Amino acid sequence: MKASRLAAAAAVAGSAVLVLSGPAFAHVSVSPEGTAAKGGYATVDFKVPNERDNASTTKLEVAFPTDHPLASVMPEPIPGWTAQVTKAKLAKPLTVHGQQISEAVSKVTWTASGKGIEPGYFQKFPLSVGPLPEDADELVFKAIQTYSNKEVVRWIEVQQDGQEEPENPAPVLQLSAASDDHHGGGAKGAADDSGDADDAKTAHTGAEASGTDSDDGGTDTTARVLGVAGIVVGAAGVAYGVFAGRRRSDA
């Protein structure tokens, strides 16, 4: 009886966990491939799950933040989908690599040319974006998901501090600390140089270690030879003493 009650309680707890955690996996979300460092460029993926069992996702619209506009946005080609990048004039021009930028991307729209995202599946929509703002810790994107049955789901609700997650939260990209080189080239070069130096140091250390091992090996060999010689001499001395003692006894 006690065992059955425990089993029932475990089942209820397990189902509660599934119910509570299920919706969290159904949101349209955004995450970087690697890191999204402030002031740099990054590849980010918008992950879109299909929440319906009787319709496919055929369209995704992602609106870009106007408070931190991005000058460069390039979609990765996805089989079965077409991407359209929309730009808008900026109220205040941006300075990127010493050049004035008067417009930035305001929206990217993906439209299915085939079946789209069928029930039970999800799709990632990659973008190369940048330069990322240096004065923000996150970027909020508002997304609109359209189904083949004309249903529209708006993922546009912004999470408020100290409040529960909204029903249709907007995708949020977390930004990491700025790197030394915003493009990653200088950082990579430094890493390569460091790696070469480390390799050289390792090789030098290895050579020294090899030399040390050789010297130690020679010392060990000499000690062993001397030890064996000592044992032989000692044994000879003992044998001579025994032989001499026998001769005295015979005499």
URGIQUI-V957682 format. One line per field, one symbol per residue. ss: DSSP state (A for helix, B for strand, O for the rest). A space follows every 50 residues. Layout:
ss = ???
This chain:
ss = OAAAAAAAAAAAAAAAAAAAAAAAAAOOBBBBOOOOBOOOOBBBBBBBBO OOOOOOBBBBBBBOOOOOOOOBBBBOOOOOBBBBBBBBBBBBBBBBOOBB BBBBBBBBBBBBOOOOBOOOOBBBBBBBBBOOOOOOOBBBBBBBBBBOOO OBBBBOBOOOOOOOOOOOBOBBBBOBOOOOOOOOAAAAAAAAAAAAAAAA AAAAAAAAAAAAAAAAAAAAAAAAAAAAAAAAAAAAAAAAAAAAAAAAAA O
